[in-house]
Amino acid sequence: MRTTIFFLALIALGVALQKGIIEIPRQWAPWAPLHIDDPITPVTKLKLQRLNGDRQACLAALDTVPEAELNVTPVADYSPTESCPLTNIVRMSSSSVRFNRSFVATCPLALAWVMFERHELQPAAARIMGSRVAQVDHVGSFACRNIYHRQNARRSEHATAEALDVTGFRFENGQRITLINDWNDEGEAGEFLRAARDGACKSFGNVIGPDYNAAHADHFHLGMRSFGLCR
């Protein structure tokens, strides 16, 4: 009896959605295209992962960012080394921030970065530091290797350009914060870094930093795989 009621309820819900009687906000609708300015929800990560295999839809989402706020160039699939082919990639030169150097990233990684920056990073910078982030320092996105450089380990996300390692932030007011020096700071620098880490967890599949292990003492690893690792 309960099973019958459950299925009848599902059918009624489907009919209501189809007829427009019930409307689900776009950011909560898994079937709706991803929009940069939509609030980030748990469904956002699902949409980002789905774009792994849809280059055109991913680029279309990036195209909704004002041109003055984003310098991203689509790159044809290629293999920097034989064992590490790269697909659905772009070169990211700048967004609302400068980078210490441009980097290759999968299109969903670039999209996740832009959403993190707009919804979490810059608001946290303004709230805590009283200044927007002007530059992000990183140590790269692509490296054809296994995790922790172990011979028998699985491939790192860096082998497919699905992760970015961020080491620090420079602000418009001239301040500079680095993870190696400021993660344990009890003032605004440490507060900002923890807010950045927590905010990144809403867009990226996994976020690993100093609290995870010594190998990440000096950077945030912002990766696309998984749905919930946030340390």
Backbone as a chain_set.jsonl record, in Angstrom:
{"seq": "MRTTIFFLALIALGVALQKGIIEIPRQWAPWAPLHIDDPITPVTKLKLQRLNGDRQACLAALDTVPEAELNVTPVADYSPTESCPLTNIVRMSSSSVRFNRSFVATCPLALAWVMFERHELQPAAARIMGSRVAQVDHVGSFACRNIYHRQNARRSEHATAEALDVTGFRFENGQRITLINDWNDEGEAGEFLRAARDGACKSFGNVIGPDYNAAHADHFHLGMRSFGLCR", "coords": {"N": [[0.823, -1.205, 0.0], [1.869, 1.294, 0.902], [3.94, 1.512, -0.945], [2.508, 1.788, -3.321], [1.211, 4.241, -2.896], [3.463, 5.884, -2.778], [4.48, 5.721, -5.404], [2.324, 6.777, -6.815], [2.388, 9.343, -5.828], [4.814, 10.216, -6.902], [4.165, 10.169, -9.621], [2.177, 12.12, -9.662], [3.692, 14.328, -8.923], [5.411, 14.494, -11.13], [3.585, 15.115, -13.169], [2.675, 17.578, -12.238], [5.003, 19.104, -12.411], [5.447, 19.007, -15.163], [3.235, 20.403, -16.163], [3.693, 22.85, -15.166], [2.649, 23.582, -12.747], [4.024, 23.282, -10.409], [7.052, 24.826, -9.788], [10.493, 24.372, -9.959], [13.289, 25.986, -8.636], [15.884, 27.117, -10.821], [18.557, 26.605, -9.995], [18.271, 24.37, -8.46], [17.345, 22.437, -10.098], [18.232, 19.554, -11.661], [18.167, 19.08, -14.405], [18.296, 21.524, -15.622], [20.229, 23.994, -17.42], [23.543, 25.013, -16.37], [24.106, 28.07, -14.799], [26.213, 30.822, -14.347], [25.642, 32.828, -12.418], [23.742, 31.709, -10.797], [22.712, 30.779, -7.482], [24.888, 28.699, -5.537], [24.284, 25.312, -5.07], [23.821, 21.959, -3.68], [23.276, 20.608, -6.051], [24.767, 21.854, -7.945], [27.393, 20.791, -8.16], [26.836, 18.337, -9.349], [25.914, 19.188, -11.848], [28.259, 20.392, -12.819], [29.983, 18.16, -13.005], [28.644, 16.727, -14.942], [29.183, 18.204, -17.172], [31.654, 17.406, -17.977], [31.652, 15.723, -20.171], [30.537, 17.295, -22.114], [31.481, 19.508, -24.012], [30.6, 21.786, -25.492], [28.374, 22.751, -24.061], [29.604, 23.409, -21.681], [31.413, 25.429, -22.457], [29.533, 27.251, -23.297], [28.368, 27.964, -20.876], [30.549, 29.263, -19.691], [30.683, 31.395, -21.42], [28.735, 33.085, -20.528], [29.84, 34.711, -18.691], [30.841, 38.061, -18.211], [32.922, 39.515, -20.71], [34.99, 41.184, -19.886], [35.63, 40.202, -17.432], [36.785, 37.752, -17.648], [39.309, 35.808, -19.054], [39.642, 33.381, -21.013], [40.693, 30.75, -23.041], [39.591, 28.426, -25.37], [41.019, 25.2, -25.898], [42.229, 22.831, -28.184], [41.825, 19.267, -27.926], [44.619, 17.415, -26.779], [47.735, 15.606, -26.32], [50.015, 16.101, -24.011], [51.92, 14.377, -22.999], [52.315, 10.928, -23.83], [50.878, 9.235, -22.089], [49.093, 10.837, -20.819], [46.556, 12.15, -21.924], [44.73, 15.12, -22.75], [41.479, 16.39, -22.518], [38.59, 18.331, -23.421], [39.405, 20.996, -22.639], [40.672, 24.212, -21.501], [42.598, 27.258, -21.645], [43.357, 29.194, -18.956], [43.738, 32.506, -18.301], [43.115, 34.83, -16.871], [40.661, 36.056, -14.543], [38.296, 37.625, -12.597], [40.416, 38.08, -11.173], [44.026, 38.31, -11.325], [46.37, 35.783, -12.322], [49.391, 34.253, -11.182], [50.559, 32.946, -13.246], [49.313, 31.759, -16.393], [47.183, 28.864, -16.861], [46.456, 25.475, -17.868], [43.302, 23.944, -17.894], [40.597, 21.662, -17.288], [37.476, 22.359, -18.829], [35.208, 22.262, -17.022], [36.605, 22.604, -14.567], [37.592, 25.227, -14.824], [35.149, 26.549, -14.894], [34.118, 25.893, -12.366], [35.98, 27.258, -10.833], [35.411, 29.969, -11.485], [32.798, 30.223, -10.481], [33.239, 29.748, -7.755], [34.907, 31.917, -7.185], [33.253, 34.151, -7.698], [30.996, 33.73, -6.057], [31.945, 33.051, -3.502], [34.808, 33.497, -2.865], [35.551, 36.279, -3.46], [33.46, 37.707, -2.053], [34.101, 36.836, 0.588], [36.657, 37.922, 0.851], [36.135, 40.699, 0.734], [34.508, 40.96, 3.004], [36.074, 40.03, 5.18], [38.767, 40.84, 4.83], [38.491, 43.385, 3.928], [39.067, 44.14, 1.361], [39.222, 43.377, -2.117], [40.32, 40.333, -3.745], [43.176, 40.512, -5.718], [45.135, 39.036, -7.043], [45.838, 35.608, -7.603], [47.995, 33.161, -6.457], [49.53, 30.276, -7.695], [50.683, 26.846, -8.087], [50.365, 25.348, -10.295], [48.382, 23.268, -12.562], [48.405, 21.067, -14.301], [50.088, 17.974, -14.325], [51.701, 15.167, -15.312], [51.311, 12.546, -13.606], [51.172, 10.134, -10.861], [49.197, 10.058, -7.804], [50.784, 11.719, -5.144], [53.164, 11.096, -6.313], [53.621, 8.377, -6.318], [54.594, 5.167, -7.405], [52.838, 2.963, -7.805], [50.34, 3.993, -7.424], [47.048, 5.438, -8.045], [46.16, 7.561, -10.844], [46.793, 11.023, -10.538], [44.554, 13.842, -10.152], [45.733, 15.948, -11.361], [46.907, 14.881, -13.588], [45.047, 14.949, -15.546], [44.438, 17.568, -15.726], [42.507, 18.425, -13.916], [42.611, 19.731, -11.524], [43.693, 22.403, -9.392], [46.425, 23.882, -7.745], [46.584, 26.051, -5.195], [48.493, 28.566, -3.686], [48.49, 31.048, -2.423], [47.202, 34.437, -1.821], [46.824, 37.71, -3.139], [45.949, 41.029, -2.402], [43.871, 43.882, -3.357], [44.512, 46.036, -1.769], [47.165, 45.727, -1.26], [47.94, 43.81, 0.593], [49.225, 40.517, 1.339], [48.665, 37.05, 1.493], [49.684, 33.833, 2.461], [49.406, 30.266, 2.388], [51.347, 28.72, 3.689], [52.437, 30.436, 5.56], [50.303, 31.647, 6.893], [48.125, 30.024, 7.566], [47.679, 29.11, 10.189], [47.259, 31.444, 11.488], [45.665, 33.516, 13.867], [44.201, 35.723, 13.402], [42.688, 37.935, 10.981], [43.824, 36.989, 8.604], [44.104, 34.175, 8.84], [41.419, 33.602, 9.264], [40.318, 34.381, 6.816], [41.536, 32.518, 5.047], [40.45, 30.105, 5.954], [37.775, 30.584, 5.436], [37.899, 30.77, 2.66], [38.672, 28.16, 2.023], [36.389, 26.715, 2.983], [34.403, 27.845, 1.375], [35.26, 27.069, -1.169], [34.698, 24.386, -1.111], [32.065, 24.185, -1.813], [31.881, 24.385, -4.551], [33.898, 22.816, -5.782], [34.767, 19.357, -6.315], [36.503, 18.129, -4.494], [38.446, 19.423, -1.833], [41.534, 20.011, -0.565], [43.715, 20.788, 2.039], [45.99, 22.32, 4.425], [45.032, 21.086, 6.784], [44.665, 18.491, 6.084], [47.0, 16.875, 5.385], [50.643, 16.779, 5.696], [51.712, 17.096, 3.178], [50.16, 18.943, 1.955], [50.569, 21.308, 3.219], [51.272, 23.802, 2.311], [49.475, 24.607, 0.368], [46.217, 24.837, -1.229], [44.554, 22.157, -2.634], [42.473, 22.073, -5.246], [40.104, 20.216, -6.551], [38.223, 18.314, -9.036], [37.069, 15.779, -8.871], [35.005, 13.41, -7.047], [32.6, 14.18, -4.396], [32.58, 15.257, -1.851], [34.92, 15.55, -0.194], [36.481, 17.595, 2.041], [38.857, 19.178, 3.417]], "CA": [[0.0, 0.0, 0.0], [2.758, 2.446, 0.969], [4.662, 1.59, -2.215], [1.567, 2.314, -4.311], [1.036, 5.668, -2.607], [4.718, 6.549, -3.131], [4.57, 5.841, -6.861], [1.289, 7.71, -7.234], [2.877, 10.682, -5.489], [5.828, 10.551, -7.899], [3.475, 10.466, -10.879], [1.515, 13.416, -9.488], [4.742, 15.349, -8.943], [5.858, 14.629, -12.509], [2.537, 15.823, -13.919], [2.666, 18.97, -11.771], [6.177, 19.765, -12.986], [5.26, 19.11, -16.61], [2.219, 21.401, -16.443], [4.108, 24.13, -14.609], [1.942, 23.87, -11.493], [5.127, 23.422, -9.45], [8.294, 25.247, -10.438], [11.709, 24.186, -9.171], [14.303, 26.992, -9.001], [16.854, 26.589, -11.781], [19.758, 26.093, -9.337], [17.951, 23.085, -7.83], [16.843, 21.521, -11.118], [19.376, 18.886, -12.294], [18.064, 19.107, -15.868], [18.446, 22.892, -16.125], [21.623, 24.373, -17.697], [24.251, 25.71, -15.309], [24.311, 29.499, -15.007], [27.253, 31.336, -13.458], [25.13, 33.656, -11.327], [22.817, 30.977, -9.935], [23.259, 30.384, -6.183], [25.477, 27.364, -5.506], [23.539, 24.327, -4.287], [24.407, 20.626, -3.88], [23.067, 20.175, -7.431], [25.779, 22.504, -8.787], [28.492, 19.853, -8.424], [26.337, 17.357, -10.315], [25.907, 19.846, -13.155], [29.648, 20.561, -13.254], [30.533, 16.872, -13.409], [27.983, 16.328, -16.175], [29.793, 18.963, -18.265], [32.906, 16.756, -18.396], [31.479, 15.142, -21.499], [29.759, 18.19, -22.978], [32.345, 20.678, -24.199], [29.863, 22.946, -25.977], [27.555, 23.279, -22.971], [30.516, 24.002, -20.704], [31.871, 26.701, -23.019], [28.38, 28.152, -23.301], [28.244, 28.489, -19.517], [31.627, 30.24, -19.509], [30.399, 32.562, -22.252], [27.808, 33.982, -19.84], [30.634, 35.623, -17.879], [31.231, 39.246, -18.994], [34.24, 39.361, -21.32], [35.985, 41.941, -19.116], [35.909, 39.487, -16.187], [37.286, 36.399, -17.886], [40.162, 35.592, -20.221], [39.759, 31.927, -21.153], [40.804, 30.36, -24.446], [39.414, 26.994, -25.625], [42.199, 24.519, -26.44], [41.902, 21.535, -28.775], [42.334, 18.11, -27.203], [45.961, 16.999, -27.169], [48.437, 14.781, -25.339], [51.348, 16.622, -23.686], [52.704, 13.151, -22.979], [51.497, 9.84, -24.376], [50.026, 8.604, -21.091], [48.22, 11.826, -20.177], [45.804, 12.969, -22.884], [43.871, 16.148, -22.171], [40.264, 16.615, -23.3], [37.648, 19.342, -22.93], [40.26, 21.88, -21.851], [40.829, 25.628, -21.828], [43.71, 27.925, -20.966], [42.81, 30.272, -18.135], [44.754, 33.54, -18.118], [42.666, 35.711, -15.79], [39.211, 36.158, -14.342], [38.268, 38.917, -11.921], [41.741, 38.141, -10.548], [45.182, 37.872, -12.11], [47.087, 34.605, -11.836], [50.835, 34.446, -11.355], [50.77, 32.5, -14.622], [48.14, 31.077, -16.939], [47.239, 27.411, -16.675], [45.503, 24.646, -18.6], [42.327, 23.318, -16.997], [39.379, 21.192, -17.941], [36.471, 23.414, -18.84], [34.468, 22.294, -15.76], [37.444, 23.181, -13.517], [37.564, 26.679, -15.007], [33.81, 26.995, -14.524], [34.033, 25.801, -10.906], [36.776, 28.358, -10.27], [34.693, 31.233, -11.654], [31.681, 30.241, -9.544], [33.833, 29.915, -6.422], [35.421, 33.282, -7.08], [32.156, 35.118, -7.674], [30.035, 33.498, -4.973], [32.55, 32.796, -2.199], [36.135, 34.075, -2.611], [35.543, 37.741, -3.405], [32.668, 38.164, -0.907], [34.858, 36.613, 1.828], [37.754, 38.894, 0.886], [35.578, 42.008, 1.08], [33.971, 40.911, 4.367], [37.089, 39.768, 6.208], [39.996, 41.592, 4.594], [38.188, 44.75, 3.538], [39.666, 44.381, 0.049], [39.045, 42.267, -3.037], [41.513, 39.621, -4.204], [43.683, 41.013, -7.0], [45.92, 37.99, -7.707], [45.919, 34.283, -6.986], [49.255, 32.475, -6.756], [49.341, 28.827, -7.76], [51.858, 26.097, -8.539], [50.058, 24.552, -11.474], [47.187, 22.43, -12.678], [48.699, 19.826, -15.017], [51.335, 17.233, -14.122], [51.435, 13.775, -15.676], [51.863, 11.758, -12.506], [50.257, 9.496, -9.928], [49.077, 10.829, -6.567], [51.971, 11.727, -4.291], [54.288, 10.586, -7.118], [53.843, 6.965, -5.99], [54.65, 4.385, -8.636], [51.705, 2.053, -7.955], [49.11, 4.677, -7.042], [46.176, 5.874, -9.14], [46.518, 8.82, -11.471], [46.369, 12.248, -9.888], [43.69, 14.738, -10.921], [46.599, 16.821, -12.145], [47.258, 14.212, -14.837], [44.018, 15.3, -16.523], [44.196, 19.018, -15.544], [41.245, 18.573, -13.19], [42.865, 20.299, -10.199], [44.582, 23.558, -9.314], [47.047, 24.015, -6.424], [46.668, 27.474, -4.869], [49.409, 28.781, -2.553], [48.295, 32.297, -1.72], [46.332, 35.474, -2.372], [47.26, 39.104, -3.03], [44.737, 41.855, -2.363], [43.962, 45.186, -3.993], [45.116, 47.002, -0.839], [48.583, 45.428, -1.118], [48.206, 42.7, 1.498], [49.476, 39.208, 0.751], [48.465, 35.935, 2.419], [50.083, 32.526, 1.935], [48.996, 29.173, 3.271], [52.458, 28.238, 4.509], [52.714, 31.38, 6.641], [49.142, 32.253, 7.544], [47.016, 29.108, 7.847], [47.443, 29.031, 11.636], [47.075, 32.795, 12.03], [44.417, 33.624, 14.612], [43.542, 36.955, 13.009], [41.891, 37.957, 9.764], [44.454, 36.202, 7.542], [43.684, 32.791, 9.026], [39.968, 33.542, 9.072], [40.051, 34.419, 5.379], [41.933, 31.257, 4.415], [39.472, 29.071, 6.297], [36.552, 30.902, 4.697], [38.157, 30.402, 1.26], [38.604, 26.686, 1.96], [35.003, 26.27, 3.134], [33.662, 28.276, 0.199], [35.667, 26.249, -2.312], [34.072, 23.068, -0.99], [30.732, 24.233, -2.4], [31.974, 24.294, -6.012], [34.813, 21.762, -6.218], [34.462, 18.021, -5.817], [37.317, 17.903, -3.312], [39.332, 20.522, -1.443], [42.494, 19.488, 0.399], [44.628, 21.828, 2.499], [46.915, 21.992, 5.529], [44.432, 20.205, 7.797], [44.586, 17.122, 5.569], [48.291, 16.225, 5.656], [51.81, 17.651, 5.545], [51.976, 17.338, 1.753], [49.351, 20.089, 1.533], [50.774, 22.372, 4.209], [51.507, 25.112, 1.684], [48.555, 24.915, -0.725], [44.917, 24.2, -1.392], [44.32, 21.365, -3.836], [41.078, 22.238, -5.63], [39.915, 19.195, -7.574], [36.871, 18.118, -9.547], [36.518, 14.456, -8.622], [34.333, 13.183, -5.773], [31.532, 15.118, -4.085], [32.473, 15.735, -0.491], [36.131, 15.664, 0.613], [36.701, 19.014, 2.321], [39.73, 19.259, 4.589]], "C": [[0.868, 1.27, 0.0], [3.521, 2.642, -0.346], [3.772, 2.195, -3.299], [1.378, 3.817, -4.134], [2.271, 6.45, -3.036], [4.808, 6.77, -4.637], [3.491, 6.781, -7.411], [1.71, 9.154, -6.961], [3.931, 11.139, -6.489], [5.188, 10.927, -9.235], [2.81, 11.838, -10.798], [2.529, 14.552, -9.542], [5.219, 15.592, -10.375], [4.856, 15.401, -13.356], [2.526, 17.298, -13.539], [3.844, 19.755, -12.342], [5.987, 20.014, -14.478], [4.275, 20.226, -16.966], [2.568, 22.778, -15.866], [3.383, 24.526, -13.349], [2.96, 24.081, -10.376], [6.378, 23.805, -10.239], [9.466, 25.062, -9.487], [12.712, 25.249, -9.594], [15.405, 26.372, -9.833], [18.073, 25.982, -11.102], [19.533, 24.742, -8.657], [17.487, 22.041, -8.842], [17.999, 20.859, -11.851], [19.355, 18.975, -13.814], [18.284, 20.496, -16.462], [19.917, 23.208, -16.386], [22.228, 25.13, -16.521], [24.448, 27.166, -15.705], [25.251, 30.029, -13.927], [26.692, 32.042, -12.231], [24.087, 32.956, -10.465], [23.463, 30.703, -8.585], [23.799, 28.953, -6.243], [24.666, 26.467, -4.573], [24.242, 22.975, -4.429], [24.253, 20.107, -5.307], [24.148, 20.748, -8.349], [26.907, 21.545, -9.139], [28.082, 18.797, -9.44], [26.356, 17.946, -11.722], [27.32, 20.018, -13.691], [30.238, 19.24, -13.734], [29.913, 16.398, -14.723], [28.597, 17.027, -17.387], [31.137, 18.393, -18.707], [32.806, 16.246, -19.822], [30.714, 16.019, -22.46], [30.51, 19.508, -23.126], [31.55, 21.926, -24.578], [29.019, 23.569, -24.869], [28.424, 23.956, -21.925], [31.009, 25.359, -21.195], [30.738, 27.723, -23.056], [28.165, 28.769, -21.926], [29.326, 29.528, -19.227], [31.353, 31.527, -20.29], [29.417, 33.523, -21.591], [28.541, 34.942, -18.91], [31.004, 36.836, -18.728], [32.682, 39.139, -19.464], [35.331, 40.06, -20.521], [36.408, 41.213, -17.849], [36.56, 38.127, -16.41], [38.095, 36.334, -19.172], [40.476, 34.105, -20.297], [39.749, 31.587, -22.63], [40.579, 28.856, -24.597], [40.658, 26.41, -26.295], [41.765, 23.17, -26.999], [42.5, 20.411, -27.936], [43.732, 17.756, -27.703], [46.589, 16.19, -26.047], [49.828, 15.361, -25.103], [52.368, 15.499, -23.563], [51.773, 12.008, -23.363], [50.502, 9.297, -23.362], [49.059, 9.574, -20.415], [47.518, 12.705, -21.206], [44.899, 13.955, -22.153], [42.684, 16.392, -23.091], [39.395, 17.675, -22.622], [38.38, 20.375, -22.075], [40.246, 23.32, -22.38], [42.131, 26.108, -21.197], [43.138, 29.143, -20.258], [43.916, 31.273, -17.83], [44.399, 34.509, -16.998], [41.158, 35.593, -15.668], [38.985, 37.533, -13.731], [39.567, 39.108, -11.16], [42.805, 37.862, -11.607], [45.662, 36.547, -11.516], [48.581, 34.854, -12.026], [51.314, 33.885, -12.692], [49.508, 31.791, -15.095], [48.282, 29.573, -16.726], [46.175, 26.729, -17.523], [44.583, 23.975, -17.587], [41.212, 22.694, -17.819], [38.365, 22.335, -17.87], [35.64, 23.421, -17.55], [35.291, 22.848, -14.592], [37.454, 24.7, -13.619], [36.218, 27.25, -14.573], [33.633, 26.959, -13.005], [34.808, 26.932, -10.253], [36.011, 29.675, -10.338], [33.526, 31.323, -10.671], [32.163, 30.43, -8.115], [34.256, 31.36, -6.204], [34.289, 34.286, -6.894], [31.271, 34.97, -6.441], [30.679, 33.422, -3.591], [33.838, 33.582, -1.946], [36.088, 35.593, -2.473], [34.635, 38.275, -2.286], [33.396, 37.972, 0.428], [35.995, 37.607, 1.955], [37.243, 40.265, 1.313], [35.13, 42.043, 2.536], [35.069, 40.838, 5.42], [38.303, 40.672, 6.059], [39.737, 43.057, 4.254], [38.755, 45.126, 2.188], [39.448, 43.155, -0.822], [40.385, 41.599, -3.349], [41.901, 40.161, -5.571], [44.43, 39.933, -7.768], [45.884, 36.71, -6.894], [47.22, 33.632, -7.429], [49.023, 30.969, -6.706], [50.627, 28.164, -8.247], [51.478, 25.08, -9.624], [48.803, 23.72, -11.378], [47.505, 21.083, -13.314], [50.063, 19.269, -14.642], [51.021, 15.766, -14.377], [52.072, 12.855, -14.643], [50.751, 11.064, -11.731], [50.165, 10.356, -8.664], [50.328, 10.616, -5.71], [53.204, 11.142, -4.992], [54.597, 9.118, -6.826], [53.683, 6.106, -7.236], [53.39, 3.556, -8.853], [50.368, 2.688, -7.571], [48.272, 5.023, -8.278], [46.647, 7.222, -9.684], [45.973, 10.0, -10.659], [45.373, 12.997, -10.77], [44.517, 15.685, -11.783], [46.967, 16.192, -13.487], [46.247, 14.491, -15.936], [43.626, 16.779, -16.417], [42.862, 19.28, -14.873], [41.451, 19.14, -11.784], [43.835, 21.46, -10.309], [45.113, 23.657, -7.891], [47.328, 25.486, -6.134], [47.504, 27.671, -3.61], [49.158, 30.075, -1.796], [47.467, 33.306, -2.489], [46.956, 36.852, -2.14], [46.027, 39.983, -3.21], [44.971, 43.222, -2.987], [44.6, 46.238, -3.092], [46.59, 46.715, -0.551], [48.914, 44.301, -0.172], [48.449, 41.409, 0.723], [49.34, 38.15, 1.836], [48.926, 34.657, 1.74], [49.673, 31.438, 2.914], [50.124, 28.75, 4.204], [52.712, 29.148, 5.709], [51.491, 31.744, 7.47], [48.007, 31.3, 7.891], [46.675, 29.075, 9.331], [47.298, 30.396, 12.296], [45.709, 32.89, 12.713], [43.655, 34.91, 14.289], [42.802, 36.828, 11.699], [42.493, 37.128, 8.642], [44.026, 34.742, 7.635], [42.186, 32.622, 8.812], [39.623, 33.537, 7.588], [40.395, 33.096, 4.71], [40.942, 30.144, 4.739], [38.142, 29.31, 5.58], [36.707, 30.532, 3.221], [38.076, 28.893, 1.088], [37.151, 26.205, 2.024], [34.163, 26.659, 1.918], [33.986, 27.44, -1.02], [34.981, 24.889, -2.294], [32.676, 23.034, -1.605], [30.763, 24.051, -3.916], [32.796, 23.103, -6.483], [34.425, 20.423, -5.61], [35.249, 17.664, -4.58], [38.24, 19.096, -3.098], [40.221, 20.009, -0.324], [43.483, 20.589, 0.753], [45.47, 21.377, 3.662], [46.33, 21.065, 6.584], [44.404, 18.748, 7.361], [45.876, 16.356, 5.836], [49.435, 17.199, 5.363], [52.1, 17.984, 4.09], [51.204, 18.549, 1.235], [49.477, 21.252, 2.513], [50.877, 23.744, 3.577], [50.545, 25.428, 0.548], [47.196, 24.258, -0.548], [44.939, 23.42, -2.698], [42.826, 21.454, -4.124], [40.801, 21.322, -6.807], [38.454, 18.966, -7.912], [36.262, 16.765, -9.209], [35.889, 14.384, -7.227], [33.269, 14.254, -5.557], [31.643, 15.731, -2.7], [33.736, 15.876, 0.337], [36.458, 17.142, 0.793], [37.522, 19.128, 3.591], [40.879, 20.208, 4.296]], "O": [[0.642, 2.192, -0.784], [3.724, 3.767, -0.803], [4.226, 3.014, -4.098], [1.384, 4.571, -5.107], [2.157, 7.544, -3.59], [5.164, 7.855, -5.096], [3.737, 7.502, -8.377], [1.431, 10.06, -7.747], [3.951, 12.305, -6.885], [5.61, 11.877, -9.894], [2.871, 12.622, -11.746], [2.269, 15.603, -10.127], [5.41, 16.735, -10.79], [5.24, 16.245, -14.166], [2.388, 18.167, -14.4], [3.704, 20.922, -12.711], [6.319, 21.083, -14.991], [4.464, 20.92, -17.965], [1.832, 23.746, -16.056], [3.478, 25.673, -12.912], [2.786, 24.941, -9.512], [6.71, 23.17, -11.24], [9.437, 25.535, -8.351], [12.969, 25.407, -10.788], [15.817, 25.239, -9.587], [18.586, 24.961, -11.56], [20.492, 24.049, -8.316], [17.26, 20.886, -8.482], [18.699, 21.537, -12.604], [20.409, 18.948, -14.449], [18.443, 20.631, -17.675], [20.778, 22.736, -15.644], [21.52, 25.801, -15.77], [24.901, 27.462, -16.811], [25.098, 29.719, -12.746], [27.208, 31.873, -11.126], [23.594, 33.541, -9.501], [24.66, 30.418, -8.537], [23.23, 28.098, -6.922], [24.399, 26.828, -3.427], [25.173, 22.855, -5.225], [25.026, 19.249, -5.732], [24.416, 20.19, -9.413], [27.334, 21.489, -10.292], [28.879, 18.404, -10.292], [26.765, 17.282, -12.674], [27.562, 19.814, -14.88], [30.919, 19.203, -14.758], [30.579, 15.743, -15.525], [28.54, 16.506, -18.501], [31.702, 18.844, -19.704], [33.765, 16.329, -20.589], [30.281, 15.552, -23.513], [30.209, 20.491, -22.45], [31.799, 23.005, -24.041], [28.957, 24.794, -24.755], [28.026, 24.967, -21.345], [31.022, 26.329, -20.437], [30.964, 28.918, -22.867], [27.823, 29.946, -21.812], [29.059, 30.55, -18.595], [31.746, 32.614, -19.866], [29.275, 34.66, -22.039], [27.939, 35.885, -18.395], [31.443, 36.665, -19.866], [33.56, 38.723, -18.708], [36.468, 39.591, -20.478], [37.425, 41.557, -17.248], [36.855, 37.423, -15.444], [37.634, 36.746, -20.236], [41.454, 33.634, -19.716], [38.906, 32.073, -23.383], [41.318, 28.074, -23.998], [41.27, 27.047, -27.152], [41.011, 22.444, -26.35], [43.549, 20.579, -27.314], [43.997, 17.793, -28.905], [46.036, 16.1, -24.952], [50.731, 15.139, -25.91], [53.523, 15.641, -23.964], [50.556, 12.131, -23.226], [49.387, 8.931, -23.735], [48.293, 9.177, -19.537], [47.852, 13.882, -21.345], [44.374, 13.661, -21.079], [42.853, 16.579, -24.296], [39.467, 17.88, -21.41], [38.016, 20.601, -20.921], [39.87, 23.595, -23.519], [42.692, 25.445, -20.324], [42.519, 30.008, -20.877], [44.908, 30.937, -17.182], [45.275, 34.96, -16.261], [40.476, 35.097, -16.565], [39.442, 38.527, -14.295], [39.801, 40.164, -10.571], [42.526, 37.261, -12.644], [45.39, 36.238, -10.356], [48.982, 35.585, -12.932], [52.35, 34.3, -13.21], [48.731, 31.284, -14.286], [49.373, 29.077, -16.445], [45.143, 27.314, -17.853], [45.035, 23.496, -16.548], [40.92, 23.15, -18.925], [38.404, 23.165, -16.961], [35.382, 24.501, -17.017], [34.731, 23.498, -13.71], [37.337, 25.388, -12.605], [36.159, 28.313, -13.956], [33.065, 27.883, -12.422], [34.371, 27.502, -9.253], [35.966, 30.417, -9.357], [33.287, 32.382, -10.091], [31.564, 31.185, -7.349], [33.987, 31.946, -5.155], [34.362, 35.164, -6.035], [30.847, 35.964, -5.851], [30.012, 33.705, -2.596], [33.954, 34.261, -0.926], [36.543, 36.134, -1.465], [35.023, 39.233, -1.617], [33.324, 38.835, 1.303], [36.273, 38.09, 3.053], [37.851, 40.92, 2.16], [35.343, 43.038, 3.228], [34.994, 41.518, 6.443], [38.809, 41.209, 7.045], [40.655, 43.877, 4.288], [38.91, 46.311, 1.892], [39.483, 42.025, -0.333], [41.443, 42.217, -3.233], [41.068, 40.257, -6.472], [44.378, 39.898, -8.997], [45.896, 36.73, -5.663], [47.514, 33.557, -8.622], [48.393, 30.459, -5.78], [51.534, 28.826, -8.75], [52.177, 24.09, -9.838], [48.243, 23.494, -10.305], [46.941, 20.063, -12.917], [51.064, 19.986, -14.639], [50.157, 15.193, -13.714], [53.221, 12.439, -14.787], [49.567, 11.352, -11.906], [50.962, 11.275, -8.477], [50.845, 9.506, -5.577], [54.166, 10.743, -4.337], [55.716, 8.665, -7.062], [52.755, 6.296, -8.022], [52.916, 3.456, -9.985], [49.372, 1.982, -7.412], [48.741, 4.911, -9.411], [47.436, 7.923, -9.05], [44.846, 9.969, -10.164], [45.349, 12.81, -11.986], [44.047, 16.165, -12.815], [47.304, 16.91, -14.429], [46.537, 14.298, -17.117], [42.599, 17.19, -16.958], [42.165, 20.237, -15.212], [40.558, 19.039, -10.942], [44.686, 21.5, -11.198], [44.349, 23.533, -6.934], [48.203, 26.092, -6.752], [47.26, 27.027, -2.589], [49.568, 30.199, -0.642], [47.079, 33.081, -3.635], [47.536, 37.119, -1.088], [45.175, 39.717, -4.058], [46.109, 43.669, -3.131], [45.163, 47.218, -3.58], [47.2, 47.372, 0.293], [50.064, 43.862, -0.127], [47.954, 41.228, -0.389], [49.83, 38.321, 2.953], [48.601, 34.417, 0.577], [49.604, 31.668, 4.121], [49.887, 28.455, 5.376], [53.154, 28.681, 6.759], [51.628, 32.115, 8.636], [47.007, 31.734, 8.465], [45.5, 29.019, 9.693], [47.224, 30.494, 13.521], [44.713, 32.394, 12.185], [42.584, 35.154, 14.843], [42.34, 35.745, 11.34], [41.756, 36.61, 7.803], [43.633, 34.14, 6.636], [41.739, 31.623, 8.248], [38.751, 32.789, 7.148], [39.622, 32.601, 3.888], [40.632, 29.324, 3.874], [37.469, 28.365, 5.168], [35.765, 30.041, 2.599], [37.484, 28.401, 0.127], [36.734, 25.38, 1.212], [33.308, 25.889, 1.48], [33.102, 27.13, -1.819], [34.716, 24.31, -3.347], [32.157, 21.954, -1.888], [29.775, 23.61, -4.504], [32.443, 22.45, -7.465], [33.833, 20.362, -4.532], [34.738, 16.972, -3.7], [38.744, 19.695, -4.048], [39.734, 19.618, 0.737], [44.027, 21.247, -0.133], [45.65, 20.177, 3.872], [47.077, 20.322, 7.221], [44.147, 17.862, 8.176], [45.843, 15.291, 6.454], [49.219, 18.297, 4.849], [52.669, 19.035, 3.795], [51.552, 19.114, 0.198], [48.575, 22.084, 2.612], [50.6, 24.749, 4.231], [50.751, 26.404, -0.173], [47.043, 23.273, 0.174], [45.298, 23.958, -3.745], [42.008, 20.971, -3.341], [41.21, 21.608, -7.933], [37.56, 19.374, -7.171], [35.041, 16.62, -9.259], [36.199, 15.189, -6.348], [33.056, 15.119, -6.406], [30.88, 16.643, -2.38], [33.645, 16.291, 1.492], [36.685, 17.857, -0.183], [36.981, 19.17, 4.696], [41.737, 20.423, 5.152]]}, "num_chains": 1, "name": "protein.A"}
